[in-house]
Amino acid sequence: MDIGVIAALTFFLLLVLIWTWILYPLLLLLVGSLARPRHRIGNRFLPKVTVMIMTYNEAKTIGKKIENTLSLDYPKRLLEVFVVDSASDDGTQGIVRLFGGKVRLVEQGVRKGKGSAINFGIRKASGDIVIITDGNAMMGKDALRKLVRHFADPKVGGVCGRFMAKNLHGTSTAEGGSLYWRFERMLRTGESALDSSIHMSGEITAIRRSVFTPVDEGNLTEDFDMAIGIRKRGHRIVYEPEAMVYEPAPTNVRDLTTQKRRIVIGTWQTLIKHRSVLFNPRYGWYGMVILPTHKLFQVSTPFLLMVLLLLSAVGALMASAAFGVFLSLQLVGYALIATVTLLVRAGIGTDLKVFIVPHYIAAVNWICVLGFWDFISGRKRVTWTKIESSRDML
């Protein structure tokens, strides 16, 4: 291969990585801080709302979740609450029944995954706006009002609340997750101002029932799939940082890996299903910039880094001094990250962000590789494995 071709490919990959992780966030930070709302916000807009709590074996948290939902600041005559339960066998249904007529139990009868449960439950919803939430996600008291006010504008099809991963046990893994969600919050704020938030969070998804289309029941990231479907129909997805939901963050790498691998598989599923949206000007900034950068480039990052390392090695073997230096810098960087990871795993420096951040980034990139392998090898289950460490009481 010609050294000029290697140099061009290297420059292109560097540009993609710098754009994804530095320039794009800076652009969104600027847009999010300067842009005015692109839609009408109705603070007195009070439509009928259905809150759907999705459960499978949530006996540990469902009682507190229902209490949290019933305590939300929203007119009770306009609020319908029901639990869509997918054949729990741990007593979840019995706990729900204790609340009597305040909460409706919708039994699916068989466990087919969250996407199937959403399709099953939403057919029974009577609210104009449907809030989909998890059994271990606790919402802020004014979350409903903050979410629904955006639906005063008919062009808004979905609203994403602010997910907060709580580090209850002070672990480095949970702290890394908290830092990640702060970064995500900044991205989604800017994306919402520019066009549409990349997608809604499964813990606090608000959709206009009239624009809902059935979820792909084989998809592992139903919130992402729903969001693209809404955007394809010409509606926007708004990010509302004042509508907060809290959930304990995974406390160890094993639980983080289980959670993120599933997300990576679902991300690839959704990107391929909706590939016509990628780089498509028909969908504005969302199709041209937001979807490719926030999803395609992010989950491709470890592979781009591998190719970059390989190109550098080839260039160095061709006696290029510049490639030799670049290769050395990469190897030193990876050696430092490996050292930090080993120290954190050994319990050293777990309270230092200078250690936590590279450790978390390394873990997430490795999970992206594992998740992609699961995807191409067809290893996926729509009946998700629960993360028990995220069921600790808040």
Secondary structure, DSSP 8 states (H G I E B T S, - for coil): --HHHHHHHHHHHHHHHHIIIIIHHHHHHHHHHH---SS---TT----EEEEEEESS-TTTHHHHHHHHHTSSS-GGGEEEEEEE----SSHHHHHHTTGGGSEEEE-SS---HHHHHHHHHTT---SEEEEEETT-EE-TTHHHHHHGGGGSTTEEEEEEEEEEE-SS--HHHHHHHHHHHHHHHHHHHHHHHS--S--BTTEEEEEGGG-----TT-S-HHHHHHHHHHHTT-EEEEEEEEEEEEE---SHHHHHHHHHHHHHHHHHHHHHTGGGTT-GGGHHIIIIIHIIIIIIHHHHHHHHHHHHHHHHHHHHTT-HHHHHHHHHHHHHHHHHHHHHHHHHTTSSTT-HHHHHHHHHHHHHHHHHHHHHHHHTT---SS----GGGGS--
